[in-house]
């Protein structure tokens, strides 16, 4: 290969890698289910162990601090017991009277950075009443067994059977996460999957 050809090839490779690096994932365009395995996907916004609330902004494609009255929203209680995020490809606008945001989700797993995309198994649906507004939250575990911190929890029944203290702990945390929050109830993984379908765009 001639020197000029080698230089052109090297330049093309460098340019291609720079273009790829600048293209970042468009989380707003992700499908609800993974292409490879057809498993539910979840995007992490607020890592487990944090008190600082982050939200995905589809306009900027960035994870930004949630603001209340101009100030960064901070949970004035214990840190998040799991990774808070959303199910891509969903919108409350698909549900009559629902919000425009995607379906909120809680991933019971080790702390993951904001922007992490994981295949998950839904295990429950938690419904909150926040200031008189009903808010469903999908509760999930990683689909990959090696990523699970609750290895036997793959369904609502197994979550309660093997880890009976998880639900009361999550009730306590969500009640203290924001003022005027009440636990409406819990449902199983089938109800969680049905809620995902209702919210799909």
N, C-alpha and C positions, 0 to 999 in steps of 0.2 A: 504494500500500500504506500502510495506516495505521501510525502510530508504534508502537502496541501490537503490531501484527502483526509489524513489523520487529524489535522487541525480542524477541518470542517466537521468531522464526526464528533470530536471532543466538544466543540462549540455547541453543536446540536444537542448533545447529551446534557451539557450544563444548562442550556436555555430551557430544555424540557423539564429538568428537575426544579428549576426556579419557578416555572409556570405551575407545576404541580404543587409546589410548596405554597404558592399564593392562592391556590384554589380552595382551600379548606372545605370541610364538610358543610353542606347546607342542611342543617338539622330540620328546617321547616319543610324540606322536600323529601325527607326520609319516608319510606313506606312503614306501615304499621307492623308488617311481618317481614322477616328476613328472607331474602331471595334464595339463599342456599338451603335453609332448613325449614322455612315457613313457620318460624317460631316468633312469638311476640317480641318486639323490641322496646327498649326503654332508654331514654336519654337522661343522664344524671345532670342536675342543676346544682343542688346543694349537697356537698359530700357529707357522709356520716361523720359525726364528731365535731361538726361546725355549728356555730350559733348565728353565723352571718348568712342571711337569705340571699340567694342568687336566683335570677330568673333569666330565661333565654329571651332575647329580643330578636324576633325574626327580621326586623328591618336592618339591624346592624350585624346580624349573625354572631352576636357576642353574648356572653353570660355576664349580666350586670347586676349590681346590688339592687334589691328591691327597695323602694323608697316609700316612706310614710311621712307626710308633711315635710318633705324635702330632706329628711334624714334617712340614713341607711337603716333598714329594718334588721333588728337583732332579736333573736329569741331570748327573752329574759327568763330562761329556765335552763334545764340541762341541755347539753348538745344533742343534735339530731341522732336518734337511735338507728337510723338507716340512711340510705342515700335517697334524697327527695328529687323527683324529676317529673318526666311526662312521657306519655306514649305518643310517639310520632304518628303523623297521618290521621290524627283525631282532632276534633274541635267540638266544644260545647254548643257551637252554633248549629250543629246537626241535630241537637235535641231542643225541642220547643222551650224557649225561655232560658236556654243555657248560655254560658259565657262564650266568648270567642276563643279563649285559651284552650290548649289541648288537655286531655284527660290527665289529672295529676296522679302521680304514682310514688310509692315508697318501695325501695329495693332493700331487702334484708340481706346485707352482705357487708364485707369489709369496705372501708372508705374508698371511694372511687373519685378521681378528679372530675370537675365539671366538664361536660362534653363527652364523657365516656358513653359509648353505645354498647349495650349488652342484650343478648338474647335471654329472655326470662320466662318463668312459669308463673302464671297468676295463682295465688293461693287463697286470696280473700278480697272482699270489697268492703271497705270501711266508709260509712256515710257520716259526715259531720254536719252540724248546723252552726254556721258561722254568721253571727249577726242576723239571724233569720233566713239566711240563704243556705240551701242544701248543697253540700260539696262532697261528691264521691271521690274516694282515693283508692286506686288499685294497689293492692299489696302483693308483692312478687318476690321470688327467689331466683338466683341465677339458674339458667337451664343447664349450664355445665356443672356437673357434680363437684369438680375440684374447686369451684369458686364459692361453694355454699358454706356458710358458717353454722347453719342449722341443717345438717346433712339429711335428716329424715323428714324434713318439712317440704313436701311436694304437693300437698293438698290441704284443704281446710281442716279435714279430720286429723291428718297426721300432725299438722301444726299444733292443734289443741291437745292431741294425745301425748306427744313427746315434749312439747315446749309450752305447758299450760300457762306460764307466767308472761309469755310474750304479749298476749292480747291485753291483760290489765295494764302492763307497762306502757304499751302504745296508747291505750285510752288516757292514761295519766299525762303522757307527753303531749298528745294533741290537745287535751283540754287546757294545758298551760302554754301552748305555743302562741296562741293569740287570744285576746280578750273575747268574752262572750261566745265561747265555743262549747258546744254540747255534743256528746256522742249520741248519734241517732241509732246506730246498729251495725252489725256485721253480717255479711253473707258469704257464701262459699265461692269456690273458684269458678263454678259454672255461672253464677250471677256476675262475677267479675268479667268473664269472657263475654257474656251478653252485653255488659255495659260498654266494653271496648267496641263491639259491633255497632251499638247505638251511636257512639261518638265518632265512628269512622267517617271521613269526608266523602 
